[in-house]
Amino acid sequence: MPLLDNTARRVLFGVLTGMLLAAGTAAAGPAEPDRLDTGDFTSAGLTYSYETFVPATLPDSPALLVMIHGCNTTAAQQRQANRLDPLARQAGFIVLYVDGSPLNQLQRQCWSGLLAPGGESRTSGDAAAIAGMTRLAAARYHVDPRRIYALGMSSGAFETALLGGYFPDLYAAIGLHSGAAFGHGALGCLGPPLPTASTEYLAEQAFSAAARYRRVVPVIAFHGDADTVVPGECGQQAVEQWRVTNNMTLAAQGIPDRIPAEPTATAHGVTAVPDGYPFTVRTWDSPTAECPVSQSWTVHGAGHTWFGGSPDPASAPFTDPRGPDSSAAAWAFFSRIERTPDGYECRPPA
């Protein structure tokens, strides 16, 4: 066989290299798709279920957002309604959608934080079960333990308020959508009645619940001022309760400064969709951190529904796209917060 000259060698080398690169590309295959993992979790003899949205592309040690649905709603329905998945895919975090036990199903899928908050604690009730599911997901997906957040809708918000009190060592911040203050269940804040327990009493209860895990807990809240299921006054009380509770914590830590009674900033807007609702955003700064410690969104004329959710008719019972995007606003707030033993630190804006 005749020897190849230099030109022929270069041509052959290029062909072989191209074939090897093509083979390597083919072997790699398409990128891994997003996943929806499902499972069960048993707590105090009751079996709970969950769905976990895991984006295909994640950073090392991603954040985890726990989403807690409301009454007459399942985790799957909440997942379809609030459109957290596309946000998680874009920002690179994991979403855990928790579902109830057979007991919750007997309660019209309401969480016990609404119906029987006195039975909730670090070791009992739905609060303990949700915390257990949270820890399971955190370990399985190697999430950043400083960046775990809880967000609840309606009865899920009642439950989330309890999580903030009992598990400040687990959740860096909480979000309350159409909910109420810590421990203020249906008997105190549901339907026509206005809050029946004082803000100071509820603040002391949350302060006591945290015990040795006590730290400043950032809170974001959303409420419609035309809500006839959970009165808007209950949502306002929740924001004030957490301000008072956090000030108790600051005092216990020997920090002289306090979160002010009046908001640091107030902004007004209108949702940029046809017939969009006007809204007011009040923000309170922290005396110990550079990013806000609490934020309250009041949507004027809106009722008891998730704001800015899916326009799909199937989600119509659960969402109102005429409101501001609650999911995006909640993540914008959460994404800056990292839990510390005493409170939180601020990450740079995304």
Secondary structure, 3 states (H helix, E strand, C coil): CCCCCHHHHHHHHHHHHHHHHHHHHHHHCCCCCCEEEEEEEEECCEEEEEEEEECCCCCCCCCEEEEECCCCCCHHHHHHHHCHHHHHHHHCCEEEEECCCHHHHHCCCCCHHHHCHHHCCCCCHHHHHHHHHHHHHHHHCCCCCCCEEEEEECHHHHHHHHHHHHCCCCCCEEEEECCCCCCCCCCCCCCCCCCCCCHHHHHHHHHHHHHHHCCCCCEEEEEECCCCCCCHHHHHHHHHHHHHHHHHHHHHCCCCCCCCCCCCEEEEEECCCCCCCEEEEEEECCCCCCCCCEEEEEECCCCCCEECCCCCHHHCCCEECCCCCHHHHHHHHHCCEEECCCCEEECCCC
